[in-house]
């Protein structure tokens, strides 16, 4: 926005309040989502960030709501009209004295308005400086340390995973053998005895003594086999118990390491989010900084009113003030929307 008043160029910056709103929302969302950050000092800094963000908002809103009323210029315009009328009268002592008094009042009103603008500019400047000084994104050294911890945990997980896989393989093999032994029925154990008795009966059906002896030998053989199988079965069960104990220990170690890795990964993600805060914070400050720039430009045009040409300079102040008031009112409406 540019205007020429009394051959004085007055240019006001364009301010994107939608961008201000977007950056503010990003900052609030990120800061609130990191309320449980693992570093207490960063938690305090985030609270300071929200506080200073609110302070900058308030300072900007004060500019937009308070200054347009200050710059309405109605009383000043009446004083300028009175001076113009008096200058048409004979320049006698009472007239000159009245003109002088009115000029002094114009000076007082203009300086009061400039003082209000200057105060708002100082407040906004302080708020933006305070916000800029809240540094939450200096976390590179912390990220390096956490990343190193994650690498170390991954190495330990790899070291534990190898033996765990081998034990699982051994356990599966043992379980398979045990299942096969348990699946053998009593009939399978007695079947050889029955077959032997049948053969002996076929060879010497008339000699019960020989058949009984052979049957006894076969029966004893089967009993021994059953005892041997039982010993092997118990050995496998004990071996499986030992494997399970080792697996339980390894599984506990792996579970603890994975929990540690998850915690470290959460830390790393939080630090990355902290680092991302700097961009919207800077963009927010730069955009509201344009409002501060507008205040400084206005003040730069009117450092003071010279006594020798107070009517012309006060008229320029009044014209600039109206333009500036419209500018601020437009921004205030955009802010509310």
VOBA-550343 format. One record per residue (C-alpha): x, y, z; residue in three letters. Coordinates in pm, 1 decimal, decimal comma. Layout:
REM VOBA-550343
<r X="X" Y="Y" Z="Z" type="ALA"/>
...
END
This chain:
REM VOBA-550343
<r X="0,0" Y="0,0" Z="0,0" type="UNK"/>
<r X="146,6" Y="334,0" Z="-111,5" type="UNK"/>
<r X="6,8" Y="686,8" Z="-88,2" type="UNK"/>
<r X="145,0" Y="1032,8" Z="-166,4" type="UNK"/>
<r X="34,8" Y="1307,1" Z="69,4" type="UNK"/>
<r X="175,6" Y="1657,0" Z="38,2" type="UNK"/>
<r X="452,3" Y="1521,0" Z="-182,2" type="UNK"/>
<r X="553,2" Y="1279,0" Z="93,7" type="UNK"/>
<r X="564,4" Y="910,9" Z="-1,9" type="UNK"/>
<r X="407,2" Y="688,5" Z="262,8" type="UNK"/>
<r X="433,7" Y="316,2" Z="191,6" type="UNK"/>
<r X="285,4" Y="51,7" Z="422,3" type="UNK"/>
<r X="388,4" Y="-314,0" Z="408,9" type="UNK"/>
<r X="151,2" Y="-592,6" Z="312,9" type="UNK"/>
<r X="90,4" Y="-827,3" Z="606,3" type="UNK"/>
<r X="-38,9" Y="-1182,2" Z="550,5" type="UNK"/>
<r X="-243,0" Y="-1247,9" Z="864,0" type="UNK"/>
<r X="-352,2" Y="-1589,3" Z="733,2" type="UNK"/>
<r X="14,3" Y="-1687,5" Z="741,7" type="UNK"/>
<r X="40,7" Y="-1545,1" Z="1094,0" type="UNK"/>
<r X="-253,9" Y="-1762,3" Z="1200,3" type="UNK"/>
<r X="-103,2" Y="-2070,1" Z="1034,1" type="UNK"/>
<r X="234,7" Y="-2024,9" Z="1198,6" type="UNK"/>
<r X="74,7" Y="-1956,1" Z="1536,3" type="UNK"/>
<r X="-134,5" Y="-2273,6" Z="1510,1" type="UNK"/>
<r X="173,8" Y="-2476,8" Z="1417,5" type="UNK"/>
<r X="366,6" Y="-2343,1" Z="1712,9" type="UNK"/>
<r X="86,3" Y="-2408,0" Z="1959,8" type="UNK"/>
<r X="18,4" Y="-2758,0" Z="1827,9" type="UNK"/>
<r X="383,4" Y="-2861,0" Z="1838,6" type="UNK"/>
<r X="447,1" Y="-2711,2" Z="2181,3" type="UNK"/>
<r X="136,7" Y="-2873,8" Z="2329,5" type="UNK"/>
<r X="214,2" Y="-3211,8" Z="2170,2" type="UNK"/>
<r X="558,4" Y="-3202,1" Z="2335,1" type="UNK"/>
<r X="420,2" Y="-3139,8" Z="2683,0" type="UNK"/>
<r X="558,5" Y="-3479,8" Z="2787,5" type="UNK"/>
<r X="905,5" Y="-3426,6" Z="2641,6" type="UNK"/>
<r X="1171,7" Y="-3620,7" Z="2830,5" type="UNK"/>
<r X="1387,0" Y="-3313,6" Z="2900,7" type="UNK"/>
<r X="1241,0" Y="-3093,1" Z="3179,2" type="UNK"/>
<r X="1445,5" Y="-2791,9" Z="3064,8" type="UNK"/>
<r X="1291,3" Y="-2814,1" Z="2717,6" type="UNK"/>
<r X="948,7" Y="-2843,3" Z="2875,2" type="UNK"/>
<r X="1007,7" Y="-2513,6" Z="3053,6" type="UNK"/>
<r X="1131,3" Y="-2354,5" Z="2731,5" type="UNK"/>
<r X="817,9" Y="-2466,7" Z="2549,1" type="UNK"/>
<r X="604,3" Y="-2307,4" Z="2818,9" type="UNK"/>
<r X="805,0" Y="-1987,8" Z="2774,2" type="UNK"/>
<r X="749,2" Y="-2010,7" Z="2399,8" type="UNK"/>
<r X="371,8" Y="-2025,4" Z="2444,9" type="UNK"/>
<r X="386,4" Y="-1738,1" Z="2691,0" type="UNK"/>
<r X="592,0" Y="-1516,7" Z="2460,3" type="UNK"/>
<r X="375,4" Y="-1614,2" Z="2164,9" type="UNK"/>
<r X="72,7" Y="-1495,6" Z="2357,5" type="UNK"/>
<r X="257,5" Y="-1176,1" Z="2446,6" type="UNK"/>
<r X="337,4" Y="-1105,8" Z="2081,4" type="UNK"/>
<r X="-24,3" Y="-1168,3" Z="1984,4" type="UNK"/>
<r X="-145,4" Y="-932,4" Z="2253,0" type="UNK"/>
<r X="101,1" Y="-659,4" Z="2158,3" type="UNK"/>
<r X="-2,1" Y="-679,5" Z="1792,2" type="UNK"/>
<r X="-369,8" Y="-680,5" Z="1881,6" type="UNK"/>
<r X="-320,0" Y="-377,2" Z="2102,9" type="UNK"/>
<r X="-178,0" Y="-192,3" Z="1802,6" type="UNK"/>
<r X="-472,6" Y="-288,1" Z="1584,2" type="UNK"/>
<r X="-742,2" Y="-206,1" Z="1840,6" type="UNK"/>
<r X="-605,3" Y="97,2" Z="2024,3" type="UNK"/>
<r X="-428,1" Y="308,7" Z="1763,7" type="UNK"/>
<r X="-710,4" Y="365,5" Z="1509,1" type="UNK"/>
<r X="-907,2" Y="550,6" Z="1775,6" type="UNK"/>
<r X="-599,6" Y="753,2" Z="1862,6" type="UNK"/>
<r X="-550,0" Y="852,1" Z="1500,2" type="UNK"/>
<r X="-907,6" Y="953,5" Z="1423,7" type="UNK"/>
<r X="-790,7" Y="1317,3" Z="1416,8" type="UNK"/>
<r X="-1129,2" Y="1476,6" Z="1480,2" type="UNK"/>
<r X="-1009,6" Y="1715,0" Z="1748,8" type="UNK"/>
<r X="-695,0" Y="1794,5" Z="1552,7" type="UNK"/>
<r X="-892,4" Y="1874,3" Z="1241,8" type="UNK"/>
<r X="-1111,5" Y="2115,9" Z="1437,2" type="UNK"/>
<r X="-801,4" Y="2294,7" Z="1563,7" type="UNK"/>
<r X="-659,0" Y="2327,0" Z="1210,6" type="UNK"/>
<r X="-990,4" Y="2469,0" Z="1089,4" type="UNK"/>
<r X="-984,4" Y="2724,2" Z="1371,5" type="UNK"/>
<r X="-630,8" Y="2836,6" Z="1282,5" type="UNK"/>
<r X="-724,7" Y="2880,6" Z="917,3" type="UNK"/>
<r X="-1022,1" Y="3092,1" Z="1013,7" type="UNK"/>
<r X="-822,3" Y="3306,8" Z="1255,2" type="UNK"/>
<r X="-554,2" Y="3371,1" Z="995,8" type="UNK"/>
<r X="-822,0" Y="3542,0" Z="789,2" type="UNK"/>
<r X="-879,4" Y="3791,0" Z="1070,4" type="UNK"/>
<r X="-667,1" Y="4102,7" Z="1134,2" type="UNK"/>
<r X="-339,3" Y="3996,0" Z="1298,5" type="UNK"/>
<r X="-398,3" Y="4183,4" Z="1619,7" type="UNK"/>
<r X="-253,9" Y="4074,2" Z="1950,3" type="UNK"/>
<r X="-555,6" Y="3871,7" Z="2073,1" type="UNK"/>
<r X="-577,9" Y="3687,0" Z="1739,3" type="UNK"/>
<r X="-209,0" Y="3606,3" Z="1733,0" type="UNK"/>
<r X="-226,8" Y="3491,1" Z="2093,2" type="UNK"/>
<r X="-517,5" Y="3260,4" Z="2014,3" type="UNK"/>
<r X="-336,9" Y="3120,4" Z="1708,8" type="UNK"/>
<r X="-32,8" Y="3056,2" Z="1924,6" type="UNK"/>
<r X="-241,9" Y="2878,8" Z="2187,2" type="UNK"/>
<r X="-411,0" Y="2664,0" Z="1923,9" type="UNK"/>
<r X="-73,9" Y="2577,8" Z="1766,2" type="UNK"/>
<r X="53,1" Y="2470,3" Z="2107,9" type="UNK"/>
<r X="-252,8" Y="2249,9" Z="2152,8" type="UNK"/>
<r X="-192,6" Y="2097,0" Z="1808,8" type="UNK"/>
<r X="163,9" Y="2024,4" Z="1912,8" type="UNK"/>
<r X="39,9" Y="1863,5" Z="2235,5" type="UNK"/>
<r X="-216,1" Y="1644,1" Z="2060,6" type="UNK"/>
<r X="24,2" Y="1534,4" Z="1789,3" type="UNK"/>
<r X="297,0" Y="1452,9" Z="2040,2" type="UNK"/>
<r X="47,6" Y="1260,5" Z="2250,8" type="UNK"/>
<r X="-58,5" Y="1054,7" Z="1949,7" type="UNK"/>
<r X="301,8" Y="1000,2" Z="1846,3" type="UNK"/>
<r X="379,9" Y="895,4" Z="2202,9" type="UNK"/>
<r X="99,2" Y="639,2" Z="2194,9" type="UNK"/>
<r X="226,4" Y="501,8" Z="1865,3" type="UNK"/>
<r X="580,7" Y="495,5" Z="1997,7" type="UNK"/>
<r X="472,2" Y="307,8" Z="2311,7" type="UNK"/>
<r X="287,5" Y="47,0" Z="2106,6" type="UNK"/>
<r X="587,2" Y="8,2" Z="1878,8" type="UNK"/>
<r X="817,3" Y="-45,1" Z="2176,7" type="UNK"/>
<r X="580,2" Y="-301,8" Z="2327,4" type="UNK"/>
<r X="550,2" Y="-492,1" Z="2000,1" type="UNK"/>
<r X="924,5" Y="-476,7" Z="1944,9" type="UNK"/>
<r X="992,6" Y="-610,5" Z="2295,2" type="UNK"/>
<r X="740,2" Y="-891,4" Z="2247,7" type="UNK"/>
<r X="892,5" Y="-999,1" Z="1916,1" type="UNK"/>
<r X="1245,0" Y="-984,7" Z="2058,0" type="UNK"/>
<r X="1140,2" Y="-1193,9" Z="2357,9" type="UNK"/>
<r X="980,5" Y="-1450,6" Z="2127,7" type="UNK"/>
<r X="1286,5" Y="-1465,0" Z="1905,3" type="UNK"/>
<r X="1509,5" Y="-1523,7" Z="2207,5" type="UNK"/>
<r X="1317,2" Y="-1837,4" Z="2308,5" type="UNK"/>
<r X="1541,7" Y="-2096,7" Z="2148,1" type="UNK"/>
<r X="1411,6" Y="-2453,4" Z="2138,8" type="UNK"/>
<r X="1568,5" Y="-2581,0" Z="1817,8" type="UNK"/>
<r X="1930,8" Y="-2613,4" Z="1928,6" type="UNK"/>
<r X="1915,5" Y="-2990,7" Z="1965,2" type="UNK"/>
<r X="2169,5" Y="-3123,5" Z="1713,9" type="UNK"/>
<r X="2408,2" Y="-3234,7" Z="1989,9" type="UNK"/>
<r X="2122,8" Y="-3408,8" Z="2171,0" type="UNK"/>
<r X="2011,2" Y="-3583,9" Z="1853,8" type="UNK"/>
<r X="2364,2" Y="-3710,3" Z="1792,0" type="UNK"/>
<r X="2379,0" Y="-3864,3" Z="2139,2" type="UNK"/>
<r X="2037,6" Y="-4030,5" Z="2106,3" type="UNK"/>
<r X="2119,4" Y="-4164,8" Z="1760,3" type="UNK"/>
<r X="2440,3" Y="-4317,3" Z="1901,2" type="UNK"/>
<r X="2237,4" Y="-4484,0" Z="2177,8" type="UNK"/>
<r X="1999,7" Y="-4630,2" Z="1918,6" type="UNK"/>
<r X="2290,8" Y="-4772,5" Z="1718,3" type="UNK"/>
<r X="2432,3" Y="-4932,1" Z="2034,3" type="UNK"/>
<r X="2093,9" Y="-5083,9" Z="2120,1" type="UNK"/>
<r X="2057,3" Y="-5220,8" Z="1766,3" type="UNK"/>
<r X="2398,1" Y="-5386,4" Z="1798,5" type="UNK"/>
<r X="2293,8" Y="-5550,2" Z="2124,0" type="UNK"/>
<r X="1965,8" Y="-5663,5" Z="1969,3" type="UNK"/>
<r X="2153,9" Y="-5823,3" Z="1681,8" type="UNK"/>
<r X="2384,5" Y="-5998,0" Z="1927,9" type="UNK"/>
<r X="2088,1" Y="-6136,4" Z="2122,7" type="UNK"/>
<r X="1879,5" Y="-6227,6" Z="1818,8" type="UNK"/>
<r X="2135,2" Y="-6478,6" Z="1680,0" type="UNK"/>
<r X="2142,6" Y="-6707,9" Z="1985,1" type="UNK"/>
<r X="1769,4" Y="-6664,8" Z="2028,4" type="UNK"/>
<r X="1704,2" Y="-6790,7" Z="1675,4" type="UNK"/>
<r X="1929,6" Y="-7092,2" Z="1730,0" type="UNK"/>
<r X="1761,1" Y="-7179,3" Z="2058,4" type="UNK"/>
<r X="1420,3" Y="-7150,9" Z="1896,6" type="UNK"/>
<r X="1535,6" Y="-7388,1" Z="1624,1" type="UNK"/>
<r X="1668,7" Y="-7635,4" Z="1880,5" type="UNK"/>
<r X="1351,3" Y="-7611,5" Z="2085,3" type="UNK"/>
<r X="1140,9" Y="-7683,3" Z="1778,8" type="UNK"/>
<r X="1351,7" Y="-7991,9" Z="1700,5" type="UNK"/>
<r X="1326,9" Y="-8120,5" Z="2057,4" type="UNK"/>
<r X="953,3" Y="-8058,9" Z="2068,8" type="UNK"/>
<r X="917,2" Y="-8255,2" Z="1746,8" type="UNK"/>
<r X="1107,9" Y="-8553,7" Z="1891,5" type="UNK"/>
<r X="906,7" Y="-8543,2" Z="2210,4" type="UNK"/>
<r X="583,5" Y="-8529,8" Z="2013,4" type="UNK"/>
<r X="690,8" Y="-8829,2" Z="1806,5" type="UNK"/>
<r X="775,9" Y="-9033,1" Z="2118,4" type="UNK"/>
<r X="448,4" Y="-8935,5" Z="2284,1" type="UNK"/>
<r X="261,4" Y="-9041,3" Z="1971,0" type="UNK"/>
<r X="389,4" Y="-9402,1" Z="1992,9" type="UNK"/>
<r X="105,6" Y="-9612,6" Z="2143,4" type="UNK"/>
<r X="122,8" Y="-9915,1" Z="2369,9" type="UNK"/>
<r X="14,4" Y="-10133,3" Z="2077,2" type="UNK"/>
<r X="323,6" Y="-10016,8" Z="1881,7" type="UNK"/>
<r X="541,7" Y="-10137,1" Z="2170,1" type="UNK"/>
<r X="362,2" Y="-10472,8" Z="2201,3" type="UNK"/>
<r X="331,6" Y="-10543,0" Z="1830,3" type="UNK"/>
<r X="683,2" Y="-10704,7" Z="1797,0" type="UNK"/>
<r X="599,6" Y="-10939,7" Z="2084,4" type="UNK"/>
<r X="279,8" Y="-11048,3" Z="1918,5" type="UNK"/>
<r X="458,5" Y="-11103,8" Z="1589,6" type="UNK"/>
<r X="729,2" Y="-11314,4" Z="1762,1" type="UNK"/>
<r X="474,2" Y="-11529,4" Z="1937,1" type="UNK"/>
<r X="300,1" Y="-11587,9" Z="1607,8" type="UNK"/>
<r X="626,3" Y="-11701,0" Z="1440,9" type="UNK"/>
<r X="712,2" Y="-11935,5" Z="1731,7" type="UNK"/>
<r X="367,3" Y="-12086,7" Z="1713,5" type="UNK"/>
<r X="413,6" Y="-12156,4" Z="1344,8" type="UNK"/>
<r X="758,9" Y="-12319,3" Z="1397,3" type="UNK"/>
<r X="678,5" Y="-12550,8" Z="1687,2" type="UNK"/>
<r X="314,9" Y="-12549,3" Z="1766,2" type="UNK"/>
<r X="345,5" Y="-12868,3" Z="1964,7" type="UNK"/>
<r X="625,1" Y="-12752,8" Z="2199,2" type="UNK"/>
<r X="480,2" Y="-12508,7" Z="2445,3" type="UNK"/>
<r X="804,3" Y="-12483,7" Z="2642,8" type="UNK"/>
<r X="1014,9" Y="-12351,3" Z="2358,2" type="UNK"/>
<r X="740,5" Y="-12114,6" Z="2257,4" type="UNK"/>
<r X="707,9" Y="-11981,4" Z="2608,8" type="UNK"/>
<r X="1081,6" Y="-11923,7" Z="2643,0" type="UNK"/>
<r X="1101,3" Y="-11738,2" Z="2315,2" type="UNK"/>
<r X="795,1" Y="-11545,1" Z="2403,8" type="UNK"/>
<r X="952,6" Y="-11449,6" Z="2734,7" type="UNK"/>
<r X="1271,3" Y="-11337,6" Z="2560,4" type="UNK"/>
<r X="1074,8" Y="-11122,2" Z="2318,8" type="UNK"/>
<r X="865,6" Y="-10982,1" Z="2596,0" type="UNK"/>
<r X="1174,0" Y="-10893,0" Z="2797,7" type="UNK"/>
<r X="1329,7" Y="-10732,0" Z="2493,1" type="UNK"/>
<r X="1028,0" Y="-10513,0" Z="2446,4" type="UNK"/>
<r X="1022,9" Y="-10416,3" Z="2812,8" type="UNK"/>
<r X="1387,3" Y="-10309,0" Z="2785,8" type="UNK"/>
<r X="1311,0" Y="-10109,9" Z="2476,9" type="UNK"/>
<r X="1029,0" Y="-9935,0" Z="2659,9" type="UNK"/>
<r X="1261,1" Y="-9848,7" Z="2948,9" type="UNK"/>
<r X="1526,7" Y="-9720,6" Z="2707,8" type="UNK"/>
<r X="1270,7" Y="-9508,1" Z="2524,4" type="UNK"/>
<r X="1146,4" Y="-9370,5" Z="2852,5" type="UNK"/>
<r X="1499,9" Y="-9267,7" Z="2945,6" type="UNK"/>
<r X="1543,7" Y="-9091,7" Z="2613,8" type="UNK"/>
<r X="1207,5" Y="-8919,5" Z="2656,9" type="UNK"/>
<r X="1293,9" Y="-8785,2" Z="3003,7" type="UNK"/>
<r X="1629,6" Y="-8665,9" Z="2877,1" type="UNK"/>
<r X="1459,4" Y="-8475,0" Z="2595,5" type="UNK"/>
<r X="1210,7" Y="-8317,9" Z="2835,2" type="UNK"/>
<r X="1490,7" Y="-8199,5" Z="3064,3" type="UNK"/>
<r X="1678,9" Y="-8066,4" Z="2765,0" type="UNK"/>
<r X="1368,5" Y="-7880,4" Z="2651,0" type="UNK"/>
<r X="1330,2" Y="-7727,2" Z="2997,9" type="UNK"/>
<r X="1689,4" Y="-7602,9" Z="2983,9" type="UNK"/>
<r X="1630,2" Y="-7456,3" Z="2638,8" type="UNK"/>
<r X="1313,2" Y="-7287,0" Z="2758,8" type="UNK"/>
<r X="1494,1" Y="-7129,1" Z="3053,5" type="UNK"/>
<r X="1761,6" Y="-6992,7" Z="2821,7" type="UNK"/>
<r X="1497,2" Y="-6870,2" Z="2581,5" type="UNK"/>
<r X="1307,3" Y="-6696,7" Z="2859,5" type="UNK"/>
<r X="1621,3" Y="-6511,3" Z="2961,1" type="UNK"/>
<r X="1705,0" Y="-6412,2" Z="2603,9" type="UNK"/>
<r X="1345,0" Y="-6312,1" Z="2533,8" type="UNK"/>
<r X="1344,6" Y="-6092,0" Z="2842,6" type="UNK"/>
<r X="1667,1" Y="-5927,5" Z="2733,3" type="UNK"/>
<r X="1534,5" Y="-5868,7" Z="2382,5" type="UNK"/>
<r X="1206,5" Y="-5728,8" Z="2518,9" type="UNK"/>
<r X="1394,3" Y="-5487,8" Z="2744,4" type="UNK"/>
<r X="1621,1" Y="-5379,1" Z="2458,8" type="UNK"/>
<r X="1323,2" Y="-5317,6" Z="2231,5" type="UNK"/>
<r X="1157,2" Y="-5109,9" Z="2501,0" type="UNK"/>
<r X="1478,3" Y="-4909,5" Z="2535,9" type="UNK"/>
<r X="1492,7" Y="-4860,6" Z="2160,5" type="UNK"/>
<r X="1131,3" Y="-4747,6" Z="2152,3" type="UNK"/>
<r X="1202,9" Y="-4495,4" Z="2428,7" type="UNK"/>
<r X="1513,0" Y="-4364,0" Z="2248,7" type="UNK"/>
<r X="1320,8" Y="-4344,4" Z="1919,6" type="UNK"/>
<r X="1053,6" Y="-4140,1" Z="2098,2" type="UNK"/>
<r X="1324,1" Y="-3906,7" Z="2228,2" type="UNK"/>
<r X="1466,5" Y="-3865,6" Z="1877,7" type="UNK"/>
<r X="1123,4" Y="-3787,5" Z="1734,2" type="UNK"/>
<r X="1062,4" Y="-3526,8" Z="2005,6" type="UNK"/>
<r X="1396,0" Y="-3362,0" Z="1931,5" type="UNK"/>
<r X="1311,5" Y="-3352,2" Z="1560,7" type="UNK"/>
<r X="982,3" Y="-3182,2" Z="1643,7" type="UNK"/>
<r X="1167,7" Y="-2928,3" Z="1857,0" type="UNK"/>
<r X="1394,9" Y="-2849,0" Z="1566,6" type="UNK"/>
<r X="1095,0" Y="-2793,1" Z="1339,6" type="UNK"/>
<r X="960,6" Y="-2521,9" Z="1571,9" type="UNK"/>
<r X="1220,7" Y="-2269,6" Z="1461,7" type="UNK"/>
<r X="1085,5" Y="-2225,3" Z="1106,4" type="UNK"/>
<r X="724,9" Y="-2123,6" Z="1196,1" type="UNK"/>
<r X="853,3" Y="-1918,3" Z="1489,7" type="UNK"/>
<r X="1080,6" Y="-1719,8" Z="1263,1" type="UNK"/>
<r X="812,0" Y="-1682,3" Z="995,3" type="UNK"/>
<r X="558,8" Y="-1565,2" Z="1255,2" type="UNK"/>
<r X="802,9" Y="-1306,4" Z="1390,1" type="UNK"/>
<r X="892,5" Y="-1182,3" Z="1043,6" type="UNK"/>
<r X="529,0" Y="-1137,1" Z="942,8" type="UNK"/>
<r X="431,7" Y="-948,6" Z="1259,3" type="UNK"/>
<r X="757,8" Y="-759,1" Z="1225,1" type="UNK"/>
<r X="600,3" Y="-592,9" Z="921,5" type="UNK"/>
<r X="345,9" Y="-433,9" Z="1153,1" type="UNK"/>
<r X="630,6" Y="-298,4" Z="1362,9" type="UNK"/>
<r X="792,1" Y="-171,1" Z="1043,1" type="UNK"/>
<r X="469,3" Y="11,7" Z="955,6" type="UNK"/>
<r X="470,8" Y="183,5" Z="1295,3" type="UNK"/>
<r X="832,8" Y="286,2" Z="1252,5" type="UNK"/>
<r X="766,4" Y="424,5" Z="904,9" type="UNK"/>
<r X="484,0" Y="637,8" Z="1037,0" type="UNK"/>
<r X="698,4" Y="764,6" Z="1322,5" type="UNK"/>
<r X="982,0" Y="831,9" Z="1080,2" type="UNK"/>
<r X="760,9" Y="1063,9" Z="877,3" type="UNK"/>
<r X="667,7" Y="1268,6" Z="1185,0" type="UNK"/>
<r X="959,0" Y="1296,9" Z="1427,3" type="UNK"/>
<r X="824,8" Y="1637,9" Z="1539,4" type="UNK"/>
<r X="617,6" Y="1930,8" Z="1418,2" type="UNK"/>
<r X="822,5" Y="2243,0" Z="1338,7" type="UNK"/>
<r X="680,9" Y="2560,3" Z="1487,2" type="UNK"/>
<r X="727,2" Y="2762,0" Z="1167,6" type="UNK"/>
<r X="498,2" Y="2546,1" Z="951,6" type="UNK"/>
<r X="275,7" Y="2371,6" Z="1198,2" type="UNK"/>
<r X="-36,9" Y="2396,1" Z="985,9" type="UNK"/>
<r X="112,6" Y="2215,7" Z="684,8" type="UNK"/>
<r X="291,4" Y="1950,3" Z="886,6" type="UNK"/>
<r X="-11,7" Y="1889,0" Z="1108,3" type="UNK"/>
<r X="-224,8" Y="1849,8" Z="795,9" type="UNK"/>
<r X="24,7" Y="1592,4" Z="664,7" type="UNK"/>
<r X="15,1" Y="1414,8" Z="1001,0" type="UNK"/>
<r X="-363,4" Y="1410,8" Z="989,2" type="UNK"/>
<r X="-370,3" Y="1271,1" Z="633,8" type="UNK"/>
<r X="-112,0" Y="1003,9" Z="714,0" type="UNK"/>
<r X="-296,5" Y="921,2" Z="1035,1" type="UNK"/>
<r X="-622,3" Y="859,6" Z="851,4" type="UNK"/>
<r X="-449,3" Y="635,1" Z="602,0" type="UNK"/>
<r X="-272,1" Y="450,3" Z="880,9" type="UNK"/>
<r X="-596,6" Y="415,8" Z="1076,0" type="UNK"/>
<r X="-769,1" Y="257,0" Z="774,0" type="UNK"/>
<r X="-471,4" Y="25,7" Z="730,6" type="UNK"/>
<r X="-488,7" Y="-87,2" Z="1092,7" type="UNK"/>
<r X="-866,2" Y="-132,2" Z="1082,2" type="UNK"/>
<r X="-835,9" Y="-357,4" Z="777,1" type="UNK"/>
<r X="-577,0" Y="-565,5" Z="959,1" type="UNK"/>
<r X="-795,1" Y="-584,9" Z="1269,1" type="UNK"/>
<r X="-1087,9" Y="-719,5" Z="1066,6" type="UNK"/>
<r X="-859,6" Y="-972,0" Z="900,0" type="UNK"/>
<r X="-724,2" Y="-1074,4" Z="1240,7" type="UNK"/>
<r X="-1072,9" Y="-1144,3" Z="1373,4" type="UNK"/>
<r X="-1162,9" Y="-1346,5" Z="1066,8" type="UNK"/>
END
